[in-house]
Amino acid sequence: MRGYWSLLGKTGSRYVFGLSSGAAISLYSALHLPAIRKVALYEPPLSINSILDGFVPRYEREINEGKLVSAFITIIKGLRLSPIMNAMPRFILLPLFNFAMRSEGNAVKDEVPLKELIPTFHYDNLLVREAEGMMENLANVSAKSLVMGGSKSPGYFKKIIKKLSAVLPRVQTVEFPGLDHSGPDNGGKPAVVAEALRGFFKEVNQIG
C-alpha cells in the first residue's frame, strides 16, 4: 500500500475514492497523508482474514494448476458475493463461466479479459492482509469520510461499515438499496454511486 500512498503524496491528491481493496488503500492513505481532505470508500474489506483463510488456499492451488474458471468460482463462493452463485453447484457454474471466458473475444476492445483479472486476486488478498489491524488506528484520520455499501452485499461488509462509522471521527454512511459489492462497476449502477460522490466532493472550494 505504500506505493499508492506515495503516488497520492506526489500528485497532491486531496479527494480520493476507492472500491473494495482500493477502498482499503484509500483509507490507509488518508491515515498517513493529512493533505487528503475527503475520502470516499465503497465496502473496504477490512478484518476479513478469517473469510479469506477459508478459500484462498484452494484459489492459489487452482491458479497454480491453470484452472482459472475454478479459481474464479472459488472467489465468488468464498466471498459470498452472490446468493444465486452460492446456491449453484460447481458442475453447473463451470461450463457457464467457461463459455463466458471463450466469448470474451467479442467484448469491448479496451476491457481487460476476465482470464487476466482472475490471477490478480492474489494481490487483493495480500492488500487486505496488510490492512489487518488498521481499524484500531482510524480515529486518527483527519479527512472527512464517506463510507458506502449496498443493501444486497454480504453481511460482513455491513459489519465493517458499522465499525467504521463508530471509529472514523468525521464520517457519514450511505447504503444503496438494491446494490451489491459491484455497485460502482459498470455491471452495477455506477450513476447512482456517482451521484453520491458528487454530493460528497462538491465542496471543493470550502474549508473542512
N, C-alpha and C positions, 0 to 999 in steps of 0.2 A: 504493500500500500504506500510505501514511502515514495515510489516513483510518481504516483498520481499526486500525492501531496506536493512533491517538488514541482510538478508541472503547473499546478494551480498557483503555487507561490511565484513562479517565474512569469506567468501570464497576468498576475494581479487580479485573478477572478474573485469577485465578491458575492456572486449569486450562483448557486450550484444546485443541480438536480441529479438524483441518482435513482436507478431502479434495481431492486434486488441486491446482488453483490455490489453493484455500482452505488447503491444507497449506503451500504456499509462503508465503502471507501470515502464517499462524500462526508459521512458523519465523522469518520476518523480525521479527515482533512479539516473539518470545522473545529474539531477538538484541538488541533495543533496550529491552526492558522487563524489568529484573531482578526485578520483582514477580511475573512469571509463574514458577510453581514447577514445573509439569508441562505438557508439550506433546506431544500425540499427532498423528501425521502418517500419512496414507494416500497413498502414492505421489505425493509432491510432484514436479512436472515441472520439475526444475532442470537447467540446462545442456543444453537440447534445441533450441537455436536452429537448429542445422543441420537438424533434422527439420522444424521449423516453416517454414524457408525453402523447403522442398521443395513445400509445398502451400498455404500461407497466401495468396500472391498470387492463385492460382486461386480460393480461397474468397472473398476480398474482391471479386473480379471478379463472381463468381456472385451474391453478396449485392447488389451494386450493380445487377445486371441483374434482381433479383427472383426468381432461381432458387433458392428456399430448399431444395428437396429435393436439387438437385445440390450445393449448398453443404454440406448435411449429409453426403452421401455422400463428399465431398471430405475432410471432417473425419475420418470413420471410417477411410477408406483411408489418409489421411495419417498419422494417429496409430497405425495398425496395431493397433487395439484389439480386432478380431475376426478371427481367421483365416478364418472362414466368409465374412464380408463381404468380406474382402480378396480371396478367391478368386472371388467372384461378379462378373460383368461389370456395368457400369453400366446397360446396357439391361434387365437383369433387376431391379436394385435400384430403379431409378427408378419403375416402376409400383407396386412393393411399398410404397415409402415414400409415394408419392402417395396411395395408398389409405389408409395408416395416418394420414396427416395429415387426410384428409377424414373419417375415422371418429372423430376426436378429440372430436366433439360429444357422443359417448356416454361420454366418460371421466369420471372423478371430478371434481366441480364445482370443487374447490379446487386442482386440479393446473394448473400453468402449461402451456399448449399448446406442443407442440414447435415450431410455427412462430414462437412468440415467443422461444424459447430459442436457436434456431439463430443469430440475429444476435449474441447476446451472446458468442459465442466470440471475437469481435473484441477484447473486453476481457480475456478469458483470455489471449489472445496477448500483449497489452500487459503484463499482470501477469508473465507468465513471462519476458518480455524484460527487464523491470525487475529481476527477481531474478537475472539473469545476473551471475555473479561473486560471488554471495553465499556460495558454498561455502567459499571461502578464509577467510572470517571466522567460520565456525561454531564454531571452537574456543573462541570467547568466550561461547557460550551457557551460562548458568549453570543453566538449568532441566533437570530430568530429561526425557528424550525417549523416546518410543515410536514407532518407525518401522515401519509395517506395509505389506504388499503381498500380492498374490495370485499363486499359482503359475502361473496362466494369463495373467498380464499380459505385455505386450511386454518383450523383453529389456532395453530401455534403462531401464525402471523398476527392474529388478533391479540394474543397474549403479549407478543413483542411490542405492538403498538401501545397497548395499555401500560406496559412498563416504561416505554419511552415518554409517554405523556406524564408519568409521575416523576421522571428523573430530569428531563430537559427543562431548563429554567424558563425559557421563553418559547413555548410550544403551542401549536394548535393542531388538531387532528381532523381528518376527513375520512369518512367511509363512503365509498361509492356503491349505491345499490345495484346489484346485478353484475358487478365486475369481479374478476378474479385476479390472480397474480399477473396475468398478461394484459391487464387493463390499459397501460400506456402503449403497448405494442400495436402494430397495425392490425393484428388479429383481435384486438380488444376494442376499446372505444377511446382512442387517443385524443379525440377532440374534447371529450368530457374532462379528461385529466388535464389537458392543456388549458382549459378554461380556469380551472382551479389554480394552476401555476401562474397564469397571467394575473389573477387577482392577488396572489401572494407576492409576486415580484414587481408589481406595478409601481410601488412607491420608491422608484429608483432615485428620485431627487430629494427624498426625505431622509432625515437622520433617524437611525433607530433600527 
